[in-house]
Amino acid sequence: MDSIIVRGGTPLHGQIRIAGAKNAALTLMPATLLTEEPLTLTNVPRLSDIRTMSQLLQSLGTEVASMQGGQVITLSSYNLASTTADYEIVRKMRASNLVLGPLLAREGYATVSLPGGCAIGARPMDIHITGLEALGAEIELRDGYLHAKTKGGLKGAVVELRFASVGATENIVMAATLAKGTTVLKNAAREPEIVDLVKCLRAMGAEIEGEGTSTITIEGVDRLHGATHQVVTDRIELGTYMIAPVIAGGEVELIGGRIDLLQSFCEKLDEAGVSITETPAGLKVARKNGRIRAVNVKTEVFPGFPTDLQAQMMALMCTAAGESHLEETIFENRFMHAPELMRMGAQIDVHGGVATVKGVERLRGAPVMATDLRASVSLILAGLAAEGETRVARVYHLDRGYEHVEEKLSAVGASIERMKGE
Ligand code: EPZ
């Protein structure tokens, strides 16, 4: 397993290009199952999760053509050979469950392994199941798989989610595009990745309104056609790299960065003493002056503070002046980066869903362990600010969600390198 070594203390200067959003691409790719015509996606991030989703879709019979080093992919699901998403793939990536809605809509049945838990939580699928059952699906859990079928196809319905689940919203919206009649989805997730999915589905001929609000209305149509769609900018990669010049010092321009994707996150950075300037190419970020101030954070569904940036913000708060409280309300176990940051000298106290961080002057480099995707990158960020060398092990977690992190950071002056197979 590879590890990454970071030597801290160098201020960062230059530009980082932000890639397309992993969490948009992972729901856009299964949309191929909704049509027999080719769907081309551009600005696709080059990540292992994208390769995993390609493998899953190919196992169902989709042809996947990858061009420009993976940044452009064309998916053709003319003939489906299977409607089963196997445990071996699903256990590696929960987003595999996003084939459930499209398969039900296209074929009338689907067998999808339950993803099983992951490092950050149990990750159940009850909201997906309840929503699809409201559209007329019969779903039974047997042998760790969801066995779903519809007699006579899906029918539009009014569905209210008990929680604004991102994945459940995506599965239900995709299924409803081919259902008979109107579906009104209430308490729908509002994330930009949902907005991007709806833009693509609309280009494919779907009739959908209300994306980005809590109520999405879908008029079912008989069929969808192919389209070409550009994947939206990755707001989580953007937020991650916005923190880099703040924690390490210097100033970095994030190409493709947009404040509207991260309003509440940018407000928190501003409160902490960060300068964010919109430029023609994106966003320029630097400390305003002196030390960063401690701020309190509570993760919420969009447009609140993103849970996927909680670990990165905690890394920044480790060297902020004062005490900050970070409350994680979306996942039940998303503080695994805390003990690793403490190995670097951070002062963190975790009680239930709240982590209290007392800022220290300097962190000290140490060997640390990546546990999940966003925790991994928070350790890299901490390493940029730490005295000495930080070695982050198990960086396969990192490669799931960040394109060539060592290349992007070394291009702005960070001392960072990957050790193969360490
Ligand atoms: C998406 O996961 C993202 N993944 C996650 O990003 C992100 O953290 C999450 O949304 C929240 O924003 C992708 O888009 C591929 P949820 P998803 O359904 O859809 C509970 C990353 O780092 N829940 O909104 O799985 C669930 O357990 C990843 O890129 C149920 O209880 O998130 C969790 O506590 C990590 N029942 C909460 O809701 C359900 O049926 C949020 O889950 C579904 C979810």
Boltz pocket constraint, residues with backbone or C-beta under 6 A from the ligand:
constraints:
  - pocket:
      binder: B
      contacts: [[A, 22], [A, 23], [A, 24], [A, 26], [A, 94], [A, 95], [A, 121], [A, 122], [A, 123], [A, 124], [A, 125], [A, 126], [A, 127], [A, 128], [A, 129], [A, 163], [A, 164], [A, 165], [A, 166], [A, 167], [A, 168], [A, 307], [A, 308], [A, 330], [A, 331], [A, 332], [A, 373], [A, 374], [A, 401]]
      max_distance: 6.0
